[in-house]
Amino acid sequence: MRGAADASWPAQMAYGRREGFLGRVGGGFRALMRLVLPVATLLMSFVAVYLYLDTPVVFLGRDASWLTVGHLLLPVCFFSVHLTNRRYGPSTAFAQVVLALAVCVAFVMFAAPRLTDYVPFKIVPELRVALAFAGAFLGASFLSIIVFDGARGPRWWLAPLLGMVSSVVFFALIYYPAAYAGVASFTHQMLLHMELLTAIAVLSLIPYWSLRRVVRPLPGFGGY
């Protein structure tokens, strides 16, 4: 049986074995390296959304003239978070979102002003719009992580479907009022964007299914 000290002190391992300083440093380094690929994937998804913000979606007609390909690529960001959650669990997925947003904020504050002469930034959103996007994405990501982790089970499609739908709906409900309330009418745009994102969320089950054998959950997170 484990002793009381083993159960109450996290730095100690089972059956009275203590984890040394080097072991803790090594564990932290491994956890940090585990985040490199997920954070890089999420950052590339952000870049794709930004690069296509000026590419209109022509097949929806005049009612959606404001809509761009970048708007429709938003589920790719949530899809990246769901793959991380599937593989490593909710803690790593939370860290992925926070670190990726932190890198974006650091880039905008420190690197972007120095690169304006070399990189043609096509679209510079207003501060309110940028903050609304960051806050909505952060909240929607956290919600989707919780929903995804709670819906794990034998039905492989349930967790990604509920996680994706909850994230895109929450994002739209938070982003549009936060960005445009009191400035412009946004109800039509919000509902149309929400409907399109929900449809894309359902279609995202196809690539998720194809990646199930590649991105396998670690022990303890279910193998579905």
N, C-alpha and C positions, 0 to 999 in steps of 0.2 A: 504493500500500500504506500501511496505517496504521503510524505509528511506534510504538516500544515504549512511549513515554510515553502515547500515546493509549490503548493497550490496558490499561495498568495503573492509570491514574488516572481514577476514575469521573466526576470533574467536567469532564473534557475530552470533546469530541465527536469524531466521526470526522474523519479527514484533517486533524488538527492544529488544528481549530477548538475554542476554549475556550468553555465555558459560563460566562458572567459571573454575578456575585452576584445581580443582578436576575432573571436567567433561572432560577437555582436557587430563589429565593424564589417566583417565579411558578409554577414546577413544583410546589413544595410546596403552594402555595395551591390550585392546580387539583386536586391529589390530595386535599386536605382537603375541598374542595367536592364532589368526586365521592362522598365518603362520607356526605354529609348525608342523601340519600334512602335508601340502604341501612340506615343506622343508625336512622333514623326508622321505617322499615318493621319492622325487627326489634324495636324498642321497642314499637310498637303491637301486635305479635304477643305480646310478653310481657304487655302490659296485658290483651289478650283472654284469655290463659290464666288470669291472676289473677282477672279479673272473673267468670269462669264456674267458679271452683273450688268454689262452693257450689251449683251447679246439677247435681243428680243425673242419671245416665243411667238412666232407668226401664225401658227396653226390654230390659235384660239380666237383670233379675230380682234376687232377693235375694243371689245369689252375688257380684254386682257392686254391692252397695249403697254401697260406699265410693267407687266410680268416679264422676267428675263430667265434665261437658263440658270443663272446663279440662284434664283429663288427655288428652282426645282431640284437643285443639287444639294440642298440643305440636308435631306435624309441621309446622304452619304456620311455626313459627320456623325450622326447618331448611329449609323450602321457600324462605324469604326469603334464607337464606344461599346456597342453590344458584343462585338467580337472579343474585345478585351474582357468584358464581363463574363462571357462564356468561358474563356480560357483561364483567367486568373482570379475571377471573382469580383465582387463589388468594390472592395477597398482599392484595388489597383485601378479599376475603372474610374472611381472618384479622383484618384491621384492623376490619372491621365487627363481628365477634363480640366482640373485646376492648373496643372503645369502647362498645358497647351494654351489656355487663356492667359496665363502669366507671361509666357513667351511672346504672345501677340501684343500684350500691353507694353512689355519692355521694348519690343521692336518699334511700335508706334511712337513711344516716348523718346527713345534714344537713337535708333538706327534710321528710321524713316526720314527725319529732317536732313540727315547728312547724305541721303541717297537720292534726293529729289532731282539732282542734276544728272544722275546716271540712270535712274529707273523711272520710266514714265508711268506714274501712278494715275491711272485713268479716272478713277472715281474716289473722291475723298468724302465720305459721309459726314454729316453733321455730328457734333458731339452727342446730342440727345439720341440720335438714331444709333450711333455706335454703342452707347451705354445701354440702350434698350435691347439691342441684339445680344450683347454680352450677358446682361442679366437674364433675358429670356432663355438663352441657350444654356446658361448655367443651371437655372431652375429646371428646365425641361430635361437636361441630362441627368440631374440627380433623381428626378421622378422616374425616368425611364430605367435607370440602374436599379432602383428599388423594385419597380414593377417586374423587370426582367428577372431579378434574382428570386423574387417571390413566386414567379410563375414557372420556375424550372420543374421539369417532370417528364414523364414518358412521352407526352405529346411534344415533340421537338419544335413544332411551329408556334406553340402557344406563347412562350416567353418572348421570342423576337417580335411576334405580331403585336402583343399587348404593349411591349416596351416601345416599339416604334410608333404605334398609333397614339399612345399617351404622350410621347415626347413631342410629336408634331402638332397635336391639338393644343397642348399646353403652351408650346412656343408661340403659336399664332395668337392665342388668347392673351398672352402677356406682351408680346412684342408690339403689336399694332396699337393698342391703347397707350402703351408707354412711349412710343415714338411719335404718334400723330394726334393724340387726344388734344382737343383745343386748337389744333392747327389746321387739320383737314379732315374730311369725311373718309373713314377707313373701313366701314362695316362691309361693303361689297368686296373690297380687296381682301380683307381678312377671311371672309367666308370662302371665297374662291380659292385663295391660297391654301386654306385648311383642307378643302375638298381634294385638291390636287395632291397635296402632301400625304393625305390619308390613302389615296389610291397608290401612290408610289410606295408607301409603307407596306401595303399588301403585296405589291410586286417585289419588294425587297426580300421576300421569303425565297424567291428563286435563287439569287446568289448566296443567301444564307445557307440554303440546303446544299448547294454545290460546295460550300466551304466547310461543311461539318466534319468531314474526314481530315481536312487539313488543319483546322483550328479545333483541336480536341481539348475538352476541359481537363484541368489538372485533377488529381484525386481529391474527392471531397466536394466537387462542384457538379457532379452528375455527368454522365457520359452520353447524353441524349442529343 
